[in-house]
């Protein structure tokens, strides 16, 4: 075929061969592009194989996904049937898996794309049946492409022999029916190996076998021949990852074990479930949590090796009756280590208790000395009081006892009773005013309380400061000056019109208030600033579920906007970054069209989602970068003929590139 031209396709080179036929690289001269062409083997050119060839091409062409190879056309050249496919420049996964397996993050990257492609195929009612590393291509950019979708339903007739990985079958059958074994031996599910009818859970078993090989570099099931390999699939369990690849995180073991259950009812029941498990592993991997357990285990192994080296050599065996048991030295060593740990713990606890006790004593001493320092400030105020109102001169000698009264600390909440206590203790008015300005307050200035405070001798300046704790009130208003040449009575502070008239107290007030009101108290009572928002990073390709808000008709036009809502919200750790019910926008990329073979479905792409901080998060419909559109139809869901997707249809959205959201924690 090399050098020939069929229609507009010029054959350039042979790429390989499979169970269905040979594959060639060709050039499409009409569209000036490279394509891959599968040629149906001459021995399979009977009517039934041609019908199946066309049937499988139609099924594969109905899938529109960036991780599934695209079928362009089916053409004939006389007796030869040709399938024209997308040409993928890259290597097969089989060629990329090194001895010892791929690094877990890279294997996880490939596995997520494979699971996404299988999920879409299963929703379309297509079971691959021949998933293996040789049918998976990986481009230089890391994009995965699954080949031969559905083509493994046709296989070579005849008995199984040898140990090659070509697609084979037992018992000739024109269609896939119960009793025929189809697929590649090493990756078959138990039901395939027994010739039973298979469903999507068979692909889940094969997916687990491929993932195991990616992580370990070894096949999950092997044998000296195809028959012994089939026996291993039906009977044996795979070797634990901890034995084959100790560096692989243990979380992979549970996922693979469930994929490889012999009973399909005990496996993951859908590729959607597998995708969610892989997404959780990917989130752990990107946050670094996935490898912390591995680091701890490595440290424990190092400690165990150190103890082994430090362990004294065992004495030579003694044949006498006084010989000690072989494990006595080991038990003594363990007991000694345990005793040392307990003694160290007790010592640390005692030291912490002593440190705490010392700090408590220092704090108590500081509180005991602070009242004396504060109460030492009233003497400058006493002469002012005597000068302003001679009538209250007898009260001045009573102020010295105030040195023994401790003022409430600046961070205490002052109430009416605290003010009355300070007044009765003869604390200077200026100090009371400063204490109110420097403390948190909870005053009750009802009419009854004002009367009670006035009867208790609370000065008017203090009452005014209680009304507005942050306002700087002059302490000169604390004493009621005489009115019309007469001294004020006990209720003098209730005559506000006369209190601001005298001008003489003003010069006395300024020097008295200056040493009392200091800068530090307002700093102490300043409200704590609101915590600044923290940037939370959303990892690329992180998945979450969305729900369609309105029906999509079958004749929807290209460019029509679509609206979805977030089903369960999206979290990074314990922080919600996209709330439940948040709006997600999308747009129809291509309307449904009829083709020469079959028809294409309407496709759409996702645009943005509303984050909790009001920003817009870019989204895509696939875990892999590249083609960003997918079919609007959710296969397997009942819907009217004129509707492509009904309201409430669930889809998976993926974060498009690493992005950030500002949240308050």
C-alpha positions as CSV (number, residue, x, y, z in Angstrom):
1,X,0.0,0.0,0.0
2,X,2.9,2.4,0.6
3,X,3.2,4.8,-2.4
4,X,-0.4,4.2,-3.5
5,X,-3.1,6.9,-3.6
6,X,-6.7,6.1,-2.8
7,X,-9.1,9.0,-3.5
8,X,-7.3,12.0,-1.9
9,X,-5.2,9.8,0.5
10,X,-1.6,9.1,-0.4
11,X,-0.1,6.3,1.6
12,X,3.4,7.3,3.1
13,X,4.5,4.6,5.5
14,X,3.3,1.6,7.5
15,X,2.8,2.3,11.2
16,X,1.9,-1.1,12.5
17,X,-0.6,-4.0,12.4
18,X,-3.4,-5.2,14.7
19,X,-6.1,-7.9,14.9
20,X,-8.3,-6.0,12.5
21,X,-5.7,-5.1,9.9
22,X,-2.7,-2.9,9.0
23,X,-2.3,0.8,9.9
24,X,-0.6,3.3,7.6
25,X,0.3,7.0,7.7
26,X,-1.1,8.9,4.8
27,X,-1.5,12.5,3.6
28,X,-4.9,14.0,2.9
29,X,-4.2,16.1,-0.2
30,X,-7.5,17.8,-0.2
31,X,-7.2,19.1,3.4
32,X,-3.4,19.0,3.5
33,X,-3.2,17.0,6.7
34,X,-1.7,13.7,7.9
35,X,-4.1,10.9,8.7
36,X,-3.9,7.3,9.9
37,X,-5.7,4.7,7.8
38,X,-6.6,1.3,8.9
39,X,-6.9,-1.2,6.1
40,X,-9.2,-4.2,6.7
41,X,-7.1,-7.4,6.3
42,X,-7.8,-9.2,3.1
43,X,-8.7,-12.4,4.9
44,X,-11.4,-10.5,6.8
45,X,-13.1,-9.0,3.7
46,X,-16.3,-11.1,4.0
47,X,-19.7,-9.5,4.2
48,X,-20.0,-10.0,8.0
49,X,-16.6,-8.5,8.8
50,X,-17.4,-5.5,6.5
51,X,-20.6,-4.9,8.3
52,X,-18.9,-5.0,11.7
53,X,-16.1,-2.8,10.4
54,X,-18.6,-0.2,9.4
55,X,-20.7,-0.7,12.6
56,X,-17.7,-0.1,14.9
57,X,-16.5,2.9,12.9
58,X,-20.0,4.5,13.3
59,X,-19.9,3.8,17.1
60,X,-16.4,5.4,17.5
61,X,-17.2,8.4,15.3
62,X,-20.2,9.2,17.6
63,X,-17.7,9.9,20.4
64,X,-16.4,13.5,20.6
65,X,-13.7,13.7,23.3
66,X,-10.2,15.0,23.3
67,X,-8.8,11.7,24.7
68,X,-10.5,9.5,22.1
69,X,-9.2,9.2,18.6
70,X,-11.4,10.7,16.0
71,X,-12.8,8.7,13.0
72,X,-12.9,10.9,9.9
73,X,-14.3,8.6,7.2
74,X,-14.9,5.1,5.8
75,X,-13.9,4.6,2.2
76,X,-13.6,1.6,-0.2
77,X,-11.1,0.8,-2.9
78,X,-12.4,-2.2,-4.8
79,X,-12.3,-5.1,-2.3
80,X,-10.4,-3.1,0.3
81,X,-12.1,-1.3,3.2
82,X,-10.3,1.7,4.7
83,X,-11.0,3.6,7.9
84,X,-9.6,7.1,8.0
85,X,-8.6,8.3,11.5
86,X,-6.9,11.1,13.2
87,X,-3.1,10.9,13.1
88,X,-1.6,11.1,16.6
89,X,2.1,12.0,16.8
90,X,3.5,10.4,19.9
91,X,4.3,7.0,21.6
92,X,2.2,4.2,22.9
93,X,1.9,3.9,26.7
94,X,3.6,0.5,26.4
95,X,6.7,2.3,25.0
96,X,6.6,5.0,27.8
97,X,6.4,2.7,30.8
98,X,10.0,2.2,32.1
99,X,11.3,-0.7,34.2
100,X,10.0,0.1,37.7
101,X,7.0,2.0,36.5
102,X,6.1,5.7,35.9
103,X,6.4,8.3,38.7
104,X,3.0,8.3,40.5
105,X,2.1,12.0,39.6
106,X,2.7,11.2,35.9
107,X,0.8,7.9,36.1
108,X,-2.0,9.8,37.8
109,X,-2.1,12.4,35.1
110,X,-2.5,9.8,32.4
111,X,-5.0,7.8,34.4
112,X,-7.3,10.7,34.9
113,X,-7.5,11.3,31.1
114,X,-8.1,7.6,30.4
115,X,-10.9,7.5,33.0
116,X,-12.5,10.6,31.5
117,X,-12.5,9.1,28.0
118,X,-13.9,5.7,29.2
119,X,-16.6,7.5,31.2
120,X,-17.8,9.3,28.0
121,X,-17.7,6.1,26.0
122,X,-19.6,4.1,28.6
123,X,-22.3,6.8,28.7
124,X,-22.6,6.4,24.9
125,X,-23.1,2.6,25.4
126,X,-19.7,1.6,24.1
127,X,-17.4,-0.9,25.9
128,X,-13.8,-0.9,24.7
129,X,-13.1,-4.6,25.6
130,X,-9.4,-4.3,24.6
131,X,-7.9,-1.6,26.8
132,X,-4.2,-2.1,27.1
133,X,-1.0,0.1,27.0
134,X,-0.6,-0.7,23.3
135,X,-4.0,0.9,22.5
136,X,-3.1,4.1,24.3
137,X,-1.1,6.9,22.7
138,X,0.5,9.8,24.5
139,X,1.6,12.9,22.7
140,X,4.7,15.0,23.5
141,X,2.5,17.4,25.4
142,X,1.1,14.7,27.7
143,X,-2.3,14.3,25.9
144,X,-3.7,10.8,26.1
145,X,-5.5,9.2,23.1
146,X,-7.3,5.9,23.4
147,X,-7.4,4.0,20.1
148,X,-9.5,1.2,18.6
149,X,-12.7,2.0,20.5
150,X,-15.0,-1.0,20.1
151,X,-12.8,-2.7,17.4
152,X,-11.7,-5.4,19.9
153,X,-15.2,-6.9,19.5
154,X,-13.8,-8.6,16.4
155,X,-11.0,-11.0,17.1
156,X,-9.0,-13.8,15.5
157,X,-10.8,-17.2,15.5
158,X,-9.1,-20.3,16.8
159,X,-7.5,-21.4,20.1
160,X,-5.3,-19.3,22.2
161,X,-1.6,-20.1,22.1
162,X,1.6,-18.3,22.7
163,X,2.3,-15.4,25.0
164,X,1.8,-12.4,22.6
165,X,-0.5,-9.5,23.3
166,X,-2.4,-9.4,20.0
167,X,-6.2,-9.3,20.3
168,X,-7.4,-12.9,20.3
169,X,-10.6,-14.9,20.7
170,X,-11.7,-18.4,21.5
171,X,-14.6,-19.7,19.4
172,X,-15.6,-18.1,16.1
173,X,-18.6,-15.8,16.4
174,X,-19.8,-13.2,13.8
175,X,-21.0,-10.9,16.6
176,X,-20.0,-10.5,20.2
177,X,-22.1,-13.0,22.1
178,X,-21.8,-15.0,25.2
179,X,-19.4,-17.9,24.8
180,X,-16.7,-16.0,22.9
181,X,-13.5,-14.7,24.5
182,X,-12.5,-11.3,23.0
183,X,-9.6,-9.0,24.0
184,X,-6.0,-9.1,25.0
185,X,-5.2,-11.9,27.4
186,X,-3.1,-10.1,30.0
187,X,-5.8,-7.4,30.5
188,X,-9.0,-9.4,30.2
189,X,-11.6,-9.3,33.0
190,X,-12.6,-12.7,34.5
191,X,-15.9,-12.6,32.7
192,X,-14.1,-12.0,29.4
193,X,-11.8,-15.0,30.2
194,X,-14.9,-17.2,30.8
195,X,-16.6,-16.1,27.6
196,X,-19.5,-14.4,29.5
197,X,-21.3,-11.3,28.4
198,X,-19.4,-8.2,29.4
199,X,-20.5,-4.7,30.4
200,X,-18.7,-1.4,31.3
201,X,-17.3,-3.0,34.5
202,X,-15.1,-5.2,32.3
203,X,-13.3,-2.0,31.1
204,X,-12.9,-1.0,34.8
205,X,-11.0,-4.3,35.5
206,X,-8.8,-3.7,32.4
207,X,-8.2,-0.1,33.5
208,X,-7.0,-1.4,37.0
209,X,-4.6,-3.7,35.2
210,X,-3.2,-0.9,33.1
211,X,-2.8,1.4,36.1
212,X,-1.0,-1.3,38.0
213,X,1.4,-1.7,35.2
214,X,2.0,2.0,34.9
215,X,2.9,2.2,38.6
216,X,5.0,-0.9,38.9
217,X,6.4,-1.6,35.4
218,X,5.1,-5.2,35.7
219,X,1.9,-6.7,34.4
220,X,-0.8,-7.5,36.9
221,X,-1.3,-11.0,35.6
222,X,1.3,-13.1,33.8
223,X,1.9,-16.7,33.0
224,X,4.1,-18.9,30.8
225,X,1.3,-19.1,28.2
226,X,-2.0,-17.5,27.5
227,X,-3.8,-20.4,29.3
228,X,-1.8,-19.9,32.5
229,X,-2.4,-16.1,32.2
230,X,-6.1,-16.7,32.0
231,X,-5.9,-19.0,35.0
232,X,-4.1,-16.3,37.0
233,X,-6.8,-13.8,36.1
234,X,-9.5,-16.1,37.3
235,X,-7.7,-17.4,40.5
236,X,-4.8,-15.2,41.7
237,X,-4.6,-11.8,43.4
238,X,-2.1,-9.3,42.2
239,X,1.1,-8.8,44.2
240,X,0.7,-5.8,46.6
241,X,2.2,-2.5,45.5
242,X,4.2,-2.3,48.7
243,X,6.1,-5.4,47.6
244,X,6.6,-4.5,43.9
245,X,6.9,-0.7,44.2
246,X,7.4,0.4,47.8
247,X,7.7,4.1,46.9
248,X,4.2,4.2,45.5
249,X,1.7,5.8,48.0
250,X,-0.5,3.2,49.7
251,X,-3.7,5.1,48.6
252,X,-3.3,3.6,45.1
253,X,-3.5,0.1,46.5
254,X,-7.2,0.5,47.6
255,X,-8.2,2.0,44.2
256,X,-6.5,-0.7,42.2
257,X,-7.7,-3.6,44.4
258,X,-11.3,-2.5,43.9
259,X,-10.8,-2.3,40.1
260,X,-9.4,-5.8,40.0
261,X,-12.1,-7.6,42.1
262,X,-13.0,-11.0,40.5
263,X,-16.7,-10.4,41.1
264,X,-17.8,-7.4,39.0
265,X,-20.5,-6.5,41.6
266,X,-17.7,-5.8,44.1
267,X,-15.8,-3.5,41.7
268,X,-16.3,0.2,41.1
269,X,-19.7,0.3,39.4
270,X,-19.0,3.1,37.0
271,X,-16.0,5.1,35.6
272,X,-17.5,8.2,37.2
273,X,-16.8,6.6,40.6
274,X,-13.2,5.8,39.5
275,X,-12.8,9.4,38.2
276,X,-13.8,10.8,41.6
277,X,-11.4,8.5,43.4
278,X,-8.6,9.6,41.0
279,X,-9.5,13.3,41.5
280,X,-9.2,12.9,45.3
281,X,-5.7,11.3,44.8
282,X,-4.7,14.1,42.5
283,X,-5.8,16.7,44.9
284,X,-3.7,15.0,47.7
285,X,-0.8,14.7,45.3
286,X,-0.8,18.4,44.4
287,X,-1.1,19.5,48.1
288,X,1.7,17.2,49.2
289,X,-0.4,15.2,51.6
290,X,-0.2,12.0,49.5
291,X,3.5,11.6,50.2
292,X,3.6,12.5,53.9
293,X,2.7,9.0,55.0
294,X,5.5,7.7,52.7
295,X,8.0,10.1,54.4
296,X,6.9,9.0,57.9
297,X,7.3,5.3,56.9
298,X,10.7,6.0,55.5
299,X,11.8,7.7,58.8
300,X,10.4,4.8,60.8
301,X,12.5,2.4,58.6
302,X,15.6,4.5,59.2
303,X,15.0,4.5,63.0
304,X,14.5,0.8,62.9
305,X,17.8,0.4,61.0
306,X,19.6,2.7,63.4
307,X,18.4,0.7,66.4
308,X,19.4,-2.5,64.7
309,X,22.9,-1.2,64.2
310,X,23.2,0.1,67.8
311,X,21.9,-3.2,69.3
312,X,24.7,-5.0,71.1
313,X,25.8,-8.3,69.5
314,X,24.2,-11.4,70.9
315,X,26.4,-13.6,73.0
316,X,27.5,-16.9,71.6
317,X,25.1,-19.7,72.3
318,X,25.7,-21.4,75.6
319,X,25.1,-25.0,75.8
320,X,24.8,-24.9,79.6
321,X,21.5,-24.8,81.4
322,X,22.1,-21.1,82.4
323,X,21.8,-19.9,78.7
324,X,19.4,-17.0,78.4
325,X,16.5,-17.1,75.9
326,X,17.3,-15.7,72.5
327,X,14.7,-12.8,72.9
328,X,15.7,-11.7,76.4
329,X,18.3,-9.1,75.2
330,X,15.8,-7.7,72.7
331,X,13.1,-7.4,75.4
332,X,15.5,-5.6,77.7
333,X,16.5,-3.1,75.0
334,X,12.9,-2.4,74.3
335,X,12.1,-1.9,78.0
336,X,15.1,0.4,78.4
337,X,14.1,2.5,75.4
338,X,10.5,2.8,76.8
339,X,11.8,3.8,80.2
340,X,14.0,6.5,78.7
341,X,11.1,7.9,76.7
342,X,9.0,8.0,79.8
343,X,11.7,9.8,81.8
344,X,12.3,12.3,79.0
345,X,8.5,13.0,78.8
346,X,8.3,13.5,82.6
347,X,11.3,15.9,82.4
348,X,9.8,17.9,79.6
349,X,6.4,18.1,81.5
350,X,8.1,19.3,84.7
351,X,10.1,22.0,82.8
352,X,7.0,23.3,81.1
353,X,5.1,23.4,84.4
354,X,7.9,25.3,86.2
355,X,8.1,27.8,83.3
356,X,4.3,28.3,83.4
357,X,4.4,28.8,87.2
358,X,7.2,31.3,86.9
359,X,5.3,33.3,84.2
360,X,2.2,33.3,86.4
361,X,4.1,34.6,89.4
362,X,5.7,37.4,87.3
363,X,2.2,38.4,86.0
364,X,0.8,38.5,89.5
365,X,3.7,40.6,90.7
366,X,3.2,43.1,87.9
367,X,-0.6,43.4,88.6
368,X,0.2,44.0,92.3
369,X,2.6,46.9,91.6
370,X,0.5,48.6,88.9
371,X,-2.2,50.1,91.3
372,X,0.5,52.0,93.3
373,X,2.0,53.5,90.1
374,X,-1.4,54.6,88.9
375,X,-2.6,56.0,92.2
376,X,0.6,58.0,92.5
377,X,-0.8,60.4,89.9
378,X,-3.6,62.1,91.9
379,X,-1.4,64.5,93.9
380,X,-1.1,67.0,91.0
381,X,-4.9,67.1,90.8
382,X,-5.5,67.8,94.5
383,X,-4.2,71.4,94.5
384,X,-6.3,72.1,91.5
385,X,-9.5,70.9,93.2
386,X,-8.7,73.0,96.3
387,X,-8.2,76.1,94.2
388,X,-11.2,75.7,92.1
389,X,-13.7,75.1,94.9
390,X,-12.8,76.0,98.5
391,X,-16.0,74.4,99.7
392,X,-14.6,70.9,99.1
393,X,-11.2,71.5,100.7
394,X,-12.0,69.2,103.6
395,X,-12.3,66.3,101.1
396,X,-8.7,66.7,99.8
397,X,-6.9,65.1,102.8
398,X,-9.0,61.9,102.2
399,X,-7.3,61.2,98.9
400,X,-4.1,59.5,100.2
401,X,-6.0,56.3,101.1
402,X,-6.7,55.9,97.3
403,X,-3.1,54.7,96.9
404,X,-4.3,51.4,98.2
405,X,-7.1,51.1,95.7
406,X,-6.3,49.2,92.5
407,X,-7.9,50.7,89.4
408,X,-9.6,48.3,86.9
409,X,-7.1,47.2,84.2
410,X,-7.4,49.1,80.9
411,X,-8.7,46.0,79.2
412,X,-11.5,45.5,81.8
413,X,-15.1,46.5,81.0
414,X,-16.2,49.5,83.1
415,X,-19.7,49.7,84.5
416,X,-21.6,52.2,86.6
417,X,-20.6,50.4,89.8
418,X,-16.9,50.7,88.9
419,X,-17.3,54.5,88.6
420,X,-19.1,54.7,92.0
421,X,-16.3,52.6,93.6
422,X,-13.5,54.9,92.3
423,X,-15.4,58.0,93.4
424,X,-16.0,56.6,96.9
425,X,-12.3,55.7,97.0
426,X,-11.5,59.4,96.3
427,X,-9.7,58.6,93.1
428,X,-8.9,61.8,91.2
429,X,-11.3,63.0,88.6
430,X,-8.6,63.2,85.9
431,X,-7.6,59.6,86.5
432,X,-11.2,58.4,86.3
433,X,-11.6,60.3,83.0
434,X,-8.4,58.7,81.7
435,X,-9.5,55.3,82.9
436,X,-12.8,55.6,81.0
437,X,-11.1,56.6,77.8
438,X,-8.6,53.8,78.0
439,X,-11.0,51.0,78.9
440,X,-13.9,49.1,77.3
441,X,-17.2,50.4,78.8
442,X,-20.7,49.2,79.4
443,X,-22.5,52.1,81.0
444,X,-26.2,52.4,81.8
445,X,-27.2,56.1,81.6
446,X,-30.9,55.8,82.2
447,X,-32.6,58.5,84.3
448,X,-32.6,56.3,87.4
449,X,-28.9,55.5,87.0
450,X,-28.0,59.1,86.4
451,X,-29.8,60.1,89.7
452,X,-28.0,57.2,91.5
453,X,-24.6,58.3,90.2
454,X,-25.2,61.9,91.1
455,X,-26.3,61.0,94.6
456,X,-23.1,58.9,94.9
457,X,-21.0,62.1,94.2
458,X,-20.0,61.3,90.6
459,X,-18.8,64.6,89.1
460,X,-20.5,66.1,86.0
461,X,-17.3,65.7,83.9
462,X,-17.3,62.0,84.7
463,X,-21.0,61.7,83.6
464,X,-20.2,63.5,80.4
465,X,-17.2,61.2,79.8
466,X,-19.5,58.2,80.4
467,X,-21.9,59.5,77.7
468,X,-19.0,59.7,75.2
469,X,-16.1,57.5,76.4
470,X,-13.7,58.5,73.6
471,X,-14.3,62.2,73.9
472,X,-11.6,64.2,75.8
473,X,-13.6,65.9,78.7
474,X,-11.9,68.5,80.9
475,X,-11.6,67.5,84.5
476,X,-12.4,71.1,85.6
477,X,-16.1,70.3,85.1
478,X,-15.9,67.8,88.0
479,X,-16.6,70.6,90.5
480,X,-19.7,72.8,90.4
481,X,-18.7,76.5,90.9
482,X,-20.8,78.8,93.0
483,X,-23.8,80.5,91.4
484,X,-24.8,84.1,92.2
485,X,-22.2,84.2,95.0
486,X,-23.5,81.1,96.7
487,X,-21.9,77.7,97.1
488,X,-23.5,74.8,95.3
489,X,-25.2,72.2,97.3
490,X,-24.7,68.4,97.0
491,X,-26.7,68.4,93.8
492,X,-24.7,71.2,92.2
493,X,-23.6,69.0,89.2
494,X,-27.2,69.0,88.1
495,X,-27.0,72.7,87.1
496,X,-25.3,72.5,83.7
497,X,-25.9,76.2,82.6
498,X,-23.6,77.5,85.3
499,X,-20.8,75.0,85.1
500,X,-19.0,76.2,81.9
501,X,-19.3,80.0,82.8
502,X,-16.2,80.4,85.1
503,X,-13.0,80.9,83.0
504,X,-10.5,80.4,85.9
505,X,-10.5,76.6,85.9
506,X,-9.3,76.4,82.3
507,X,-5.6,77.2,82.9
508,X,-5.6,74.7,85.8
509,X,-7.1,71.9,83.8
510,X,-4.5,71.7,81.0
511,X,-1.5,71.0,83.2
512,X,-3.5,68.5,85.3
513,X,-4.8,66.4,82.4
514,X,-1.6,66.4,80.4
515,X,0.3,63.9,82.6
516,X,-2.7,61.6,83.1
517,X,-3.9,61.1,79.5
518,X,-1.1,59.1,77.8
519,X,-0.9,57.6,74.3
520,X,-0.6,53.9,75.2
521,X,-4.1,53.4,76.6
522,X,-5.9,54.2,73.2
523,X,-3.5,51.8,71.5
524,X,-4.4,49.0,73.9
525,X,-8.1,49.4,73.3
526,X,-7.9,49.8,69.5
527,X,-10.1,47.2,67.9
528,X,-8.2,44.3,66.3
529,X,-8.0,44.7,62.5
530,X,-10.1,42.4,60.4
531,X,-8.0,39.5,59.1
532,X,-6.8,40.0,55.6
533,X,-8.2,37.6,53.0
534,X,-6.0,34.6,52.1
535,X,-5.4,33.4,48.5
536,X,-6.4,29.8,47.9
537,X,-5.0,28.1,44.9
538,X,-7.3,26.0,42.6
539,X,-5.2,23.2,40.9
540,X,-5.5,22.7,37.2
541,X,-8.0,20.0,36.1
542,X,-9.7,19.8,39.5
543,X,-13.2,18.3,38.9
544,X,-16.6,19.1,40.4
545,X,-20.2,18.4,39.4
546,X,-22.6,20.8,37.7
547,X,-26.3,20.6,36.8
548,X,-28.0,21.9,33.7
549,X,-30.6,24.6,34.5
550,X,-32.8,24.4,31.3
551,X,-33.5,21.9,28.5
552,X,-31.3,21.9,25.4
553,X,-33.4,21.4,22.3
554,X,-32.0,19.1,19.5
555,X,-32.0,22.1,17.0
556,X,-30.1,24.4,19.3
557,X,-28.1,27.0,17.4
558,X,-24.4,27.5,17.5
559,X,-23.4,30.3,20.0
560,X,-26.4,29.8,22.3
561,X,-25.4,30.5,25.9
562,X,-26.0,27.8,28.5
563,X,-26.4,28.0,32.3
564,X,-25.6,25.5,35.0
565,X,-25.4,25.4,38.8
566,X,-22.7,23.9,41.0
567,X,-24.2,20.7,42.5
568,X,-22.4,20.3,45.8
569,X,-19.9,23.2,45.9
570,X,-16.2,23.0,45.4
571,X,-13.7,22.9,48.3
572,X,-9.9,23.2,48.6
573,X,-9.2,21.4,51.9
574,X,-11.9,22.7,54.2
575,X,-12.3,26.0,52.5
576,X,-15.3,26.5,50.1
577,X,-14.1,28.4,47.0
578,X,-17.1,27.8,44.7
579,X,-20.4,27.7,46.6
580,X,-23.2,25.2,46.1
581,X,-25.7,26.7,43.6
582,X,-23.1,29.1,42.1
583,X,-23.7,29.9,38.5
584,X,-21.7,28.3,35.7
585,X,-21.8,29.6,32.1
586,X,-21.2,27.8,28.9
587,X,-21.9,28.1,25.2
588,X,-22.9,25.8,22.3
589,X,-19.8,25.4,20.1
590,X,-21.4,23.4,17.2
591,X,-24.9,22.5,16.3
592,X,-26.0,19.0,15.5
593,X,-25.3,18.0,11.9
594,X,-25.9,15.1,9.7
595,X,-23.0,13.4,8.0
596,X,-22.4,10.9,5.3
597,X,-21.9,8.3,8.0
598,X,-24.2,8.8,11.0
599,X,-24.5,12.3,12.5
600,X,-22.7,14.6,14.8
601,X,-24.1,15.7,18.1
602,X,-24.3,19.3,19.3
603,X,-21.3,20.2,21.4
604,X,-20.7,22.8,24.1
605,X,-17.8,24.2,26.1
606,X,-17.8,25.7,29.6
607,X,-16.7,29.3,30.3
608,X,-16.7,30.5,33.9
609,X,-18.0,29.8,37.4
610,X,-18.7,32.4,40.1
611,X,-16.3,32.1,43.0
612,X,-17.0,33.1,46.7
613,X,-15.0,36.3,46.3
614,X,-17.0,37.4,43.3
615,X,-14.2,36.5,40.8
616,X,-14.7,34.4,37.7
617,X,-13.1,30.9,37.5
618,X,-12.3,29.6,34.0
619,X,-13.5,26.1,33.3
620,X,-13.3,23.4,30.7
621,X,-15.2,20.2,30.0
622,X,-12.3,17.8,30.0
623,X,-9.5,16.9,32.4
624,X,-7.0,17.3,29.5
625,X,-6.1,20.5,27.9
626,X,-6.7,20.8,24.1
627,X,-10.1,20.3,22.6
628,X,-12.5,22.0,25.1
629,X,-15.9,20.9,23.7
630,X,-18.0,17.9,24.5
631,X,-21.4,16.5,23.4
632,X,-24.4,18.0,25.2
633,X,-26.1,14.5,25.3
634,X,-25.8,12.4,28.4
635,X,-26.1,8.9,27.1
636,X,-28.4,6.5,28.9
637,X,-30.8,9.2,30.2
638,X,-34.4,9.1,29.0
639,X,-35.4,12.3,27.2
640,X,-37.9,13.5,24.5
641,X,-36.8,13.1,20.8
642,X,-36.6,16.9,20.3
643,X,-34.5,17.4,23.4
644,X,-30.7,16.8,23.5
645,X,-30.4,17.2,27.2
646,X,-33.0,17.8,29.9
647,X,-32.8,20.2,32.8
648,X,-31.1,18.5,35.7
649,X,-28.6,16.6,33.6
650,X,-25.3,16.3,35.5
651,X,-21.9,17.1,33.9
652,X,-18.3,17.2,35.2
653,X,-16.5,20.6,35.1
654,X,-12.7,21.0,35.4
655,X,-10.7,24.0,36.5
656,X,-8.9,25.4,33.5
657,X,-5.4,26.3,34.6
658,X,-4.1,27.1,38.1
659,X,-6.2,30.0,39.5
660,X,-6.6,31.8,42.9
661,X,-9.6,32.8,45.0
662,X,-9.3,35.3,48.0
663,X,-11.2,34.0,51.0
664,X,-11.5,35.0,54.7
665,X,-10.5,32.1,57.0
